[in-house]
Amino acid sequence: MTGPGRRNGNELPIGRRVAELRRRRGMSQQVFADRIRKSKSWVDKVERGVRTLDRLSVIETVAGALGVAPTVLLAGKVQRAPVTDTGSAVEQVRTALARYDTSGSGNDGQPASSVQELDGQVGYAWTAYRNGHLPQVLRMLPDLLGDGRQACHPQPGNASAADLLVRVYRLAAQVLVKLGEADLAWLAADRAMSAAAGDPRRAGLAAVSLAQALRALRRGRLAMTAAVTAVHQLDLAPSGVFLPDEPALTGTLLIEAALAAAACGSAAAAGELTERAARLATAHDERHHRDHDGVGFSPTTVELARALTAMRLGDHRQAVTIHRQATGGEAWHLLPAEHRAAHLIDITRAHLDLGDPHAAGRALVTADAIAPAETRIRPAARTALTAVLRAGPTSADVARLAATVGLTR
């Protein structure tokens, strides 16, 4: 496994990269700590690898103080040679999901990691996911699934262990949806629901991934029911139980329910659910929602979902109009790379159905610039690019992208 503090000694840990960049800029640990509003002790622990630097918001702050892009800090861990045999990588994930052994050692015979150690590694994997680094996440998932199962098995009732399992299974489900492995994604999402152990917040997080997997299986009504039920359970829970991100979770579930309603042709339900999400986003916009473990919620994410619901209901012109408005502001650029690239790939269907393959091609090229793995690994992107090529003459950028992924007219 290749997360922070793991067994591959060839990687330069992110803390070491921070220390190296800090020294190059002539900053002491204290000066650097003051710039990022942390303690000198915090900086020292990060640089020595004692503390894991895994949250995107913190990575962005650290990168800004060092004058580099966040991807520079992640480069030693996520910018490897891309996975070329996605099928083999998926089979490794399938094997990990199929195993039920709970021995006290890891997959390589070493002692299993603790829940705390794994939590940092899962946070790192989610950061890689938000940045669109699917190959890196695919490499990590088999070990995360196996180690998570082993570390959490002897701890029934442990909230931290349950949180960890939900995070791991959700990540697996969302990656598998992207790769067109809907059945396997459903299995992982179902495992996340089981690990939630009836806790409304954990069940809500798991339901986000479950709804996505069910939509991928073309089970729109089941997906809508799963998401709406999770919202209902959150509404019934006592106030003060959840962290401040609870409105973001409720809003994300409403968006998933709206997309599911549109997938099964229920325009009224899709409209009602989207409006509920929009009201919630407006009311809580001051919270500056950041994407955390695939739950990112804001007025912009609602508008992007509104565009996709319009597209799935057949109103492609309205979908493109909303899409252009939502992607024209600064808030669009604050979304994670994965979200932006995935949306651009999805919206190509509306452009193509309007007879505008050039706009579809531009969307794909832009998505590739944001998160190359989204366009080069996902079957949905390959399908869209094939349709653009078949529609007629293409721009040089589209032709280069097609050649890169191995497609020809």
N, C-alpha and C positions, 0 to 999 in steps of 0.2 A: 504494500500500500504506500502511497506517496504523499500523504498529507503532512502537516507540520509534526516534527518530532518522530516521524516514522522511520522505516528501516532502510530507505534508499539514501545512501550517503553521498551520491553524486549530485544531488540538488543543492543549490544555495538557499538556505532558509530565508524567509521574508525578513526576519529580524536582522540577519547578517546584511541583507541588501540595504536596509534602513541605516545600519551603522556605517556601511561603506559610503553611501551617498551623503550622510551627515558629515563624515570626516572630510570628504572631497570639498564640501562647501565651507569648511573651516568652522563649523559650529560645535561648541561643547554640548554635552548632554543637557546641561542646565539651560543653555540658550534655546536649544531645540525644544525642550520640555515647555519652556515659557511660551514659545510660538504656537504650540498645539494645545496649550492649557492643560498639560498633564504634569505629574510630578517627575522629578529626575529618576526616582526609583522605578516608576512605570516604564520610562524609556529604557533604563538599564535592563529590566526584566524582558522587555520585548526584544532588545538586541541580543540578549543571551539565550533567547528561546524559552525562557521560563514562562512568560505570558504569551498566549497566542494572539496574533493580530489577524482576526478573521472577519470582522464586521466591515461591510463596504463603506459605511459612513466614516468609520475611523480611518480606514485605508485612504479614503479620499482626502481627509484632513491632513494625514501624515504626508501624502504625496504632494499636496498643495504647499506645505511648508518646505518641502525639499525641492520644489519647482519642477516636478516631473508628473507625468500622467499616471493614474493608478495602475495602468497595465504594466508600467515599468517595474513597479514593486512586485507584481504578480508574474513577471516574465519568466523568472527562473522556475516557476512551477506550472505555468499553464501554456506557455508558448513552445511546446515540444513539437516534434513531427506529428502531424495529424494522424488520427486513427484511420487507416485505409480499409481495414477489414471490420466494418461495423457489425456484420453478421457474427463474427467470432466474439466480438466484445459483448454483444447482446446474449450470446450463448453462455458466456461466463456469468452474466447477471442472472440468467435463467437458472443456471446451476446453483448459484448462491441462494436464490429464492426457494429452490426445491429442497434445500438441506434443512434438517430439523435438529441436527445434533447440537448439544449444548455442553461440549467438553470445556474444560477450563483453560484451553490453550488456543492460540490464534491459528489461522490457516497455514502458517509456516512452522508450526510447532512451538513458537515462542509463547510466553504467557499472554493471555488475553488482556487487551487494554482496559483501563478503568472507564467508567461512564464519563468522568470528567475529561480524561484524555480524548475520548471519542467525540465528546461534545465540541471540542475545539476543532477537530478534524472535519466533523460534519459542517460546522460553520464555515470552514475554509471551502468545502465542496459546494456549499450554497453560494458562496461568493463567486466561485468559478462559474457556476450555473448562471448567475445574474449577469456575468460578463460575457456570456455566450460561449464559454469554453466547453462544449459538449465532449470532445475527446478526453479532456482531463477528468471530467466527472465520470465518464464511462470507465476509465481506468480505475478510479477509486471505488466505484460502487460495489464490486464483489467483496472486497475486504471490509467495507463499511457494513454491508449487510451481515456478513459472517461474524465480524467482531462485535457488532451491536447485539446480535442475537445471543452470543456467548456472555457478553458483559452484563446484559440486562436479565437473563434468565433467572439467576439466583436472587433477584431483588423484586419479588412481587409487592405491589403497593408503593414502590418507590416512584415518586412523581418525576424525579429527574430521569430515571431510566425510561419511564413511559414517554416523556417528552422526546428523549433521544430516539427511541424506536419510531415514533410518529414522524420525526424529521427525516430519518433515513428512508423509511418506506415511501414517504411523500416524494422525496427527491427522486427515488427510483421510478415511481409512477409517472412523474412529469417528464422525465427524460424519455421513458419508453413511449409515452404518447407522441412525443416529437418524432420518434424513430418509426412510427407506424405500427408499433407492437401493442395494439389495444388490449388484447386478451391478457398479456403479461402485465400491462399497466394496471388493469383492473385487479389482478391478483395482488400486486404491491399495494394498491390503494385500499383493498379490503384488509390487508394486514395492518395498514395504518389505522383503519377504523377499529380493528380488534385491539390494537395496542393503546388506543385512546381510553379504553376501560371506562367508558361512560362519562368521562369528564367533558363538559360542554365545550370548553375552549379547544381542547385537543381534538375532540370529535369534529368541531367546526373546521379546524385546519385540515384534518384528514378528508373531510367532505369536499373541500376545494379540489383535491386531487381525484377523489372518487367521481365527482361530477365531470371532470375533464375526461377521465377514462371512459365513463359511460357515454359521453358525447362521441368519443372516438369510436365506440362500438355501435353508434347510431341508435342509442337508447335514450333519446332526448327526454322523454317523460320521466324515466327513472332518474336521470341526472337532475332534472328540475326538482323532483321530489326529495332527493338526497340533500340538495342545497337548501331548499326551503325548510325542510325539517331541521337542519342544523341551525338556521337562523332562528327558528321558533325556540329551540332549546337554549340558545344564547339569550333570547328575550326573557325566558322564564327564569334564568339563573339569577341568584341574589345579586344586587348591585354591590360593587366594590370587590367582586371576586377576581376580575380580570385585570390584566395589564392595560396601560393606556392605548395599546394598539387594537383593542376590541372593536371600535367602530370600523377600523380598516378591515378586520376579519369579516364583520357583518356585511360591509359593503362589497367585499370581494365575493362572498357567497351570493349576494343579490345579483352581481354581474354574471356569475356562473349560471345562476338560475335563469336569467334573461337570455343568455346565449343558448341554453338548453331549450327554452320555450321557443325561440326562433327556429332552432333545428328541427322541431317537430311541428312547425307551422302555426304556432299559437301567437299571433301578432298582439292580441290584447294582453295576454300574460307577459309577453316580452316587454311591451310598452310600460305596463304597470310596474314591473320589477326594475326596469331601468330608471324610471322616475323616482322610485324609492331610493335607489342607489345615488342618484343625482342630488336629492335633497340631503342625504346623509353626508355626501362629499362636500357640499357647500357649507353645511353646518360645522363640519370638523376640519375644514381646510387649514385653519390656523395651526393645526397640530403638525403640519409639514410631514405628511405620511412618507416614510421611506419604505422601500421594498425590503421585507424581512422574510426569508424563507418562502419566497414566491407569493407573498401577500403584500402587494403594493396597491394603494388606493388613493385616488385623488380625483378632482373634476376631470382631469385629462384622461385618466384611465376609464372613467365612465363614458366619455365621449368616444373614445376608441371602441369601446364595447358597443356603443350605440351604432357606430358605423358598421360593425360586423353583424349586428342583429338585422339592420336594414338590408345588408347584402344577403344574408341567409333567408330573409323573407322575400327576396327577389327585387327589391327596390335598389338597384345598383347605382342609379344616378344619385339618389339621396345618400347612399353609402359613401360615394366618392366625395360628395360635397362636405359631409361631416368629417370625413378623413382629412381632407385638405385643411379644414379649419382647425382640427385638433392637432395636426402636426406642424402648424405654422407658427406656433408660439414657443417661448423659451421653456415652458413646462415640459414640452415634448422631449427636449434634449436632456432633461433631468431624469427621465425614466431609465431603468437598467437597459443595457445593450440588448440583452435577450428579449425583453418585452418589445422594444422598438423593431428589432429585426423580424421577430415572429409576426408582428402586426403587418409589416410591409409585405411579407410573404402571403399572409392571409388575404390582404386587400387586392392582390393581383387578380383574383377571380372576378371582382367587380369591374376592374379595368378591362379585362378580356371580354366579359359579357357585354360591355358597352362598345366593343369593337375598337378598343384602343390598346393594341399590343405594345406600342411604344411606351405608354405610361406604365404598363405592367413590367416591361423590361427595365425601366428606370427604377421602379420600386425594388426589383430584385438586385440590381447593381448597388443601390443604396444600402439595402439589407446586408449585402456581402461586405461592404465597406465597414459597417457597424459591427457585425458579428459573423465572420466568414463561415464558421461551422454550421450556422443556421441554414445557409444556402447550399453548402457543399456536402452536408450529411443528411439533411432531412428529405425524406421522399416527397413531401408536399412541395418543397422548393424545386426539386427536380421535375416534378409534374408540371408546375407552373412555367418553368423555363422551357420545357419541351413545347408547351402550348404557344409560347412567345415565338419560338423558332419556326414553328409550323405556320404561324400567321403571316409570314412574309419577311422581307428584308429587315435586318436588325442593325442596331448601332454597333460601332466597334467595341464599346464597353460590354454590351451583351454578348457579342461574339467571343470576346476574351473570356468572359465568365463561363460560357458554354464549353469552350475548349478546356478551361481549368477543371471543370467537373466531368469532362469526358463525353459531352454531348455534341452531336452534329445535326445539321438540318436533316 
